[in-house]
Amino acid sequence: FSGDKSREGPTWAKILQPFRLMLPKNNHACAKAAWFSDINIAEINEALGTKIKGVILDVDECMAEHHGEIIQKNIDHLRLMVSGVIRAMIFSNMKATDRYDPVKDLVDVHMSTYPKPDIRGFLECCKELGLPPEQVLMIGDNLVTDGGAIRSGINFALVNPMETPGQSIGTKIRRGPQTTFRAIARAISDFHDRILGRKVFRPIHQ
């Protein structure tokens, strides 16, 4: 991972994404689950008629605490997921580090020059997976970043963000805009689900 660098700074794609999410077509998550470990690709394919064969994975607050290690429960679930002939790739805006070592035998890590939600980064992932966008599922906790996959023609599964206990007051204040925008985007998506009657697969929490 020595050649990677952080993608967490501001970009035009990040600035424009909250406005794009106002359009229903840009905020439709085909699946909404409590946690990453609730995502079952076979169940989603059966319920929605999709043909998902690969996944792109967010890490922070999806599989790990914010900037933390991937928790064992999610490593075990990922192992089960790829054992079902599902190809998997991590795509994070955080610089790649050795925290990915516990899953290096299960996934590739995409180190793009295009940070989420730039659609070019997602399409690069599809190319590396060797799959068309419609056969790929992005799993993440944040429509403002991970949700850029929707505009790429990739299916999107939205999970609840993991809590990160012990954060300092300064960190909470610094991350305030991010968490606020994430919550607003989720509310907008849920609102459009209700008024448009969109089909969303909601697995039973395990």
Secondary structure by P-SEA (a helix, b strand, c coil): ccccccccccccccccccccccccccccccccccccccccaaaaaaaccccccbbbbbcccccccccccccaaaaaaaaaaaaacbbbbbbbccccccccccccccbbbbbcccccccaaaaaaaaaaaccccccbbbbccccccccccccccbbbbbbcccccccccaaaaaaaaaaaaaaaaaaaaaaaaaaccccbbbbcccc
